[in-house]
Amino acid sequence: MGHRLHGDAFITIDGMPLHDVTTLTEEAGRQVHAHLLSVDV
């Protein structure tokens, strides 16, 4: 994966802490899910 941990080092993605990235991913997931629910299949 290319990430190496040294002690308590944070894993970052594009300079953002992993926690923030996870939060953004969850928020995006909710928005996509809501969008899918609003579309007639």
Secondary structure by P-SEA (a helix, b strand, c coil): cccccccccccccccccaaaaaaaaaaaaaaaaaaaaaccc
